Amino acid sequence: MRTDAGLPPDDADASGGPDEAAATPPGGVTATDDVTGTPDPETPEGRRLLRRVIAASAIGNATEWYDYGVFAATATYIGDAFFPGSLSTLATMLTFAISFVLRPIGGMVWGPIGDRIGRKAVLAATILLMSAATFLIAFIPSHATIGVAAPILLVLLRVIQGFSTGGEYGGAATFMAEYSPDKHRGKYGSFLEFGTLGGFVMGAAVVLICQTAMSEAAMGDWGWRIPFLIAAPLGLVGWYLRSKMSDTPVFTEAESSESTEMEGSAWQRMVDLVRDYRRPIFTMFGMVIALNVVQYTLLTYQPTYLENKIGMSDDSTTLLILIGELVMMAVIPFIGRWSDSTGRKPMWWASLISLFVLAIPMYWLMGQGFGWALLGFAVLGLLYLPQLATISATFPAMFPTHVRYAGFALSYNVATAAFGGTAPFINDAAINGTGWDLFPALYMMIACVVGMVAVYFLRETAGCSIRGTGIPGKEPESVGAR
């Protein structure tokens, strides 16, 4: 049974959320808002709590994307070490994609558990599994040493990463959204994606330092393994930060209520999700196709594309990606804050339409030299930011509290496995098969069309409360002014 508890009242303020006046008891100020239970950014205690929440959420995302950044930047070395032969690049991209097969299964396992026992416990487990698998890649012997066992071990660790990541991202986004004040969910949620880019930048930077500090022979022999070792301390720091946090006020409130939706097993939550919330599942699925085809093409496949198809050197490619992502990191908090006032849907419309129009021109530009490649990558990256910056504000708000973690994890991971993780492989195979270097741009355009269809059905949730067991937000027909 569904209720309207999660919808804002008719007489709510202009942003759709409840009043957020800070409570001030005789002994001083509190860290949380008395009405919503979320941290009050108007008090020093509230700001301090929000900083801790941001750090605990973002470091897991940073660890996940540190692995992707390192894997993308060392793809050539990994191919030589584990897949010798003419198809080494293709085999490496396929290995990258294989890890995504387990993401939907991870989402179906971790998501309902997170909705049943809480977000915190699941997030503490996923970050340890994820970082351990990345760390152990550094110790796999090469194909020349143990033969076919080498790529098998690599695939096994990528599968473990995929399974743990299936619960990591949806949980971190839900954790961040449920702690954020309703009127500032875009602002604070954007820092989760700041962690995404931060992890990717850190991975690329560590690889660049290794490439600069040692010879090409040493890098190919053993130097590429060094960046994977850093995943261990990242994971331990993330686990420590998360273990010190309480569960989210939105989940705690729902759990302590007498709502029948909060009862039942983790499996029952999954059944309720699939039975009652098909529309947000499919809406989010379509949006994630656009989001992740662009993301994995631009951030993961791009180094391989620039090296193999344009002839750019390893260090030049790494430097270009690093500069572009640093620019994106500097802008993303402002985009997230902007979405709190303009709404999520206008941001997505602007991003999808702009990428559709400029994908081919910018990819053509990237083939004209390093400077033009940097400009083209930066333009596409900035146009992509309105999607990336609003993930944590948009996707968790599409589902009510009792199925939020599972809804996000299922929709996001199935779409990511089918279209995101396979994007580098599809791009590389299509270019090899057709000889057309602009295929990645066409693939992004097709994904953007799918995203536009999905965004039409999206409820606007900017400023709306995500408490309770009803679907937050307003129907598309009622938000024409947004």
N, C-alpha and C positions, 0 to 999 in steps of 0.2 A: 504494500500500500504506500502511495506517495501523498505527501501533504504539501502545503504551500509555505511551510515554515521557513524555507530558505529564500523566499521572495521578499523584496523590500515592501514596506507598507505603502499605500497610495499617497499618504501625506509625508513621505520621506523627503529629505532635503533634495536640492537640485541635482546632486550627484547620484542619488539613488540609494545611498547608504545611511545608516543611523548616525545620530549626533555623536561626536567623538570628544566630548568634554572630559578633560582630565579630572580624576578624583583627587581631592586634597584633604586627607584626614587630619585630625589635630596633630598627630606626630610627624607630619611631613607629607611628601608626595608619594604616589605609588607608581610602579613601573608600567602598569596596565590600565587600560580604559575600563571603567566600571560597567559600561554598557556592553561592549564587545568582548572584553577580556584580552584583547590584543595589546601589544606594547604601545604606549602612548608616546609618540615622537616629540611631544611638547615638553616632556620632562627629561632630565638627565638620566634617570634610571631607565626610562623607556628607550631612549636612544642607545644606552649601553646594552640593553637586552637585544635590541634589533641588530646591533653590530655582531653580537655573539651568534644570533640566529643566521645572519648572512654568512659568517665564517663557517659555521657548522654545515650549512647547506651547500655553499659554493665549493668547499674543498673536495667534496666527493665528485662533483661535476668536473673540477679541475683535474682530479686524479684520472677520471675516465678519459678526458680529452687530452691529457698529457700522453697517455698511451697512444691515442690516435695520432697525435702530433708526431711522436717519436716513430711510430710505425710508418706513417706517410713519408717522413723525412729520411728514413733508412730503408725504404722499400727496395731500392736497388741492391743494397748490401744484403738484405734478407733474402732476396731472390737468388743472389749468387751463392749464399751459404746453404740454403735449403732446397732450392729448385734449379740446379745447374742445367743449362740448355737454352735453346732458342725461345722457349715459352716461359722463362723465369718471371718476367714482369706480369704476365697474365695469371700465372699460378699464384703469385704473391697477392694480386688483387682478389683472386678467388678465395684465398685463405682469409683475407680481411673480411670478405663477405660471409664466409662460413660461420664466423662468430655470431653473426646476427640471426642465424637460424634458431639459436637457443634463447634469444631475447624475448620472443612472445611467450615461450614456456616459462621463463623467469618471471615475466610480468604476471602470468596467470597463477604462479605460485606465491610470489612475494606480495602482489597487490592485495588479494583478499586477506592475506595474513595481516598486512598493514592496516586494513580497514577493521580487522577483528581485534588485534591486540595493541595497535598503536603504531605510529610512524617511526618513533625513535628506535625501537628494538630492531626493526628490519633494516633501517639505515646503518646501524652500527655493524650488522652482519655483512651487508653487501659491500661496504667499503673495504673490509678486511679481505674478503674473497677476491674482489676486483684487483686490489693492489698486489696481493700475493701472486696472482696469475701473471700479471705484468712483470713483476720482479723475477719470476722463475724463467721467463723467456731468455734472460741473459745467460743462463747456464745450460741451455740445450746445445749439445755438440752438433757440429755441422754435418751435412750429408756426406762429405768426404770422410768423416770419422766413423759414423754409425749407420750410414746408408739411409734406407727408406724410413727408419725409425725416427730420424730427425724431423722431417716434415710432419709425421704423425704426432709427435710430441708437441710441435708448434700448434697444430690444429686443435689438439686436446686443450691446451692452455687458452687458446682463443675461444673455445666453446665455454670454458669456465668463466672467462671474462664476459661473454655474452649472457650467460645465465644470471650472473650477479648484476650486470648492468641493467637487465630487464626489470629489476626491482629498484635500482639506484636512482635513475633519473626521475621517474614518476613520483617516487617518494620524496626526493629532495625538493621538487617543484611544489608538491602538495604541502610539505612542511613549511616552505617559505611563504606560500600563499596564505596558509591558515594562521600564520603568525603576523602577517602584514596588516596594517590598518586598511580598512576598505577603500578609503579615498586615496591611498598611496600604494596600492598593490602593484601597480606598474613600475613605480619608482624603485621599490625595494626588491621586487621580483626580478628586475633587470640585472641585479648583481649576481644572480645564479648563472646567467649567461655571460656575465663578466668573467665568472669562473671558467666557463666553457672556453672562451677565447684565451684566458690567462693560462689554462692548462695547455692549450695548443701552442701558444707562444713560448711557454716554458720548454715544451718538448722540442720545438724547432730551434730555440736558442741553445739548448744543451747540445743538440746535434751539431749546430753551427760551430760552437766552441770546440767540440771534439774534432771536427773537420779542419779547423784552423790550427789546432795544437799538434796534430799528428799527420803523418804522410797518408796518401791515399791507400797505399798498401796496408799500413797498420790499421787504418779505419776499416778496410774491407775484411781484414783478418780477425781482429778482436775489438777494435775501438767502437764499433756500432753497438756493442753489448752494454757499454757503460751507461747510456741514458736510461735503460730499462731498470737499472739498480735503484734509481732515485724513487721509483714507485713505492718502495717499502716505507721510507720515512714519511712520505706523503700520506699513505694509508694509515699509519700509526697516529699521526697528528689529527687526521680526520676522525678516527675512531675516538680519540680522547675528547675532542671538542663535542662530538655528538653524545658521548656517554654522560657528559656534564649537563646536558640540556633536559628540560622537562618536555613532555609531549605537548602538542599544540593546544591552545585554548579552545579552538573550534572542535577538535576531536574530543577533548576532555569534557566539554559542555555536553556534546551529543551523547557521549558514553554514560554520563551521569543522569541523563534524562530518562523518561519512561517510554520513549518512543519504541514501537515494535520493530521499526526498521533496523535498530541497533542490536537486535537480538539475532540469534542463530549462528551457525558455524561460518568459517571462512568460505566453504564451498557454497553455502546458501547465499552469501554475498555475490558470488560470481553468477549464480543462477538468477538472482534478482537483477543484476546488471544487464545480462543478455536479454532477459525477458522484458524489462521495463524501460530501458534507456538506449534503444537501438538508434534513435535519431542523433543524440550527441555522439554516440560511438562512430557512426558513419560520417558525421560532419567533421569530427576531429581527424578521422582517417584520411579524408580528402585533403585537409589542411596540412597534415603531416607529410603527405606525398610531396606537395610543393616545397614545404620547409626543408625536407631532408634530401631531396634530389639536388636542390641548390646547395645545401650545406656540404654534402659529401662530395659534390663535384668541385665546389670552390675550395674547400678546406682540406680535403683528403686526396682527391685525384690530381689537383692542380700541380703539385711538385712533379709528379710523374709525367703529366702532360707537357709541362714546360721543358723538362729534360729530354724526353724521348721524341716529342713531336716538333719542338721548336729548336732544340739543340742547345738550350741554356745549361750552363755548368751547375754542378750540385750546390756549391756554395752561393752562387748567384740566385738560384731558385729558392734556397732556404732563406736568404736575406730578403728577397722580394715578398715572400709569404709573411715573414716576420714583421716587416714594415707595415704591410697592409693590415695585419691583425692588430697591431698596436694602435693604428688609427681607429679601427673599429672599437677597440676597448675604450678609447678616450671618448667616443661618441655614445656608446650604448646606454649609459645611465640617463643621459638627457632624453634619448628616445623613449625609454621606459617612463620617465616622468611626464613627458609630453602625452603619452597615451592615457594618463589619468584624467586629462582635461579634454582631449579630443575623442576618446573612445578607442577600443581595440579594432573595430571593424574598419574605420577609415585608414588606420595605419596599415592593415593587411591589404586593403584595396590598392593603396598607393604603391606598396612594395611589389605586389604581384603584377600590376599593370606596367610599372616601370621596368621590371626585369624582363617581362615579355617583349617590350619594345626595344630594349638596349642590349639584350644578351648577344645577339650576333654581331652588332657593331663593336662591342667591347672585346669579344673574343678575336675578331679580326685585328683589332688594335694591338692585342697582346702578342701577335705574331710579328710585330714591326720592330722589336728590340726591347732591351731591358727597361728603359724609361717608359715606353708606351705600355709595356706589360704591367708595370707597377701602377700606372694610371688606370688601365682597364680593370685590373683586379680591385683597386681601391673603389672605383665607381660601383662595380657590381657588389662588393662587400657592403658599402654604405646603403645601397638600395635594398639589400637583404636584411639590414638591421631592424627595420620595423617589425618583421616577423620574429627574428631571434630575440629581440629585447622584450617582447610581450608574451613569450611562451608561458612563463610562470604565472602571469596575471590572467591569461586567457584560458588555457587548457584545464587547470584544476577547477576553475569556476564553471565549467560546462557540466559538472556532475555534483549531486548532493553529497553530504559528508559521509554517509554510510557506504557509498560505493565509489568515492572519489579516487582513492589510491588505485583500486582495481580498474576503474574506468579509464584513467589516464594510462596506466601501465599496459592494458590490453590494446587500446586503440593506437597508442604511440608506437609500441614495440612491433605490432604486426605490420603496420605501415612502414616502419623503419627497416624491418627485416626484408620486406618485399621490394622496397624502392630506394631506401637510403643506403644500406650496406652494399647493395648490388650496383650502385651507381658507378663507382670506379671501374668495376669489371665490365659493365655494359658499355661505358664510354670507350674503354680501351679496346674492347672487342669490335665495336662499331667502327672506330677509326681504322683499325687494322683491316677490317673487312671491306670498307668502302674507300679508304684513303682520304676521306673528307675530315679535315682537322677541326671544322667548326661544329661537328656533331654534338659536343657537350652543350653548346648554346641552344641547339634545337631541342635537346632533351629537357633542358631547364624550361624552355618555353611551353612544351607540352605539359609539364608538371604544374606550371603556373596557371594554365587553363583549368586543370582539375581543381587547383586551390581556389580559383575564383568561384567555381560552382559551389564548393563547400562553404565558402565564406558567406554566400547569400543566405544560407540557412543558419548561420551563427547567431545566437542571442548576444546582445550587447550587455556586458557585465561590469563595465567601468563604474566604480563607486558603489556597486551593489554588495549587499552582505552575502557571504557564502556560508553562513551558519545554517543549521537546521537540516532537514531531510527533504526539502523541495529543491527543484532545479533553479539555480539563481538566474537573474537577468530578465530581460524583456524580449518578447517575440520580435523577429525581424521586421514585421509590418509596423510595429509601434515605434521604431527608432529612426525613422526617415530623417529627422532633424539632426541626428548625431553625425 
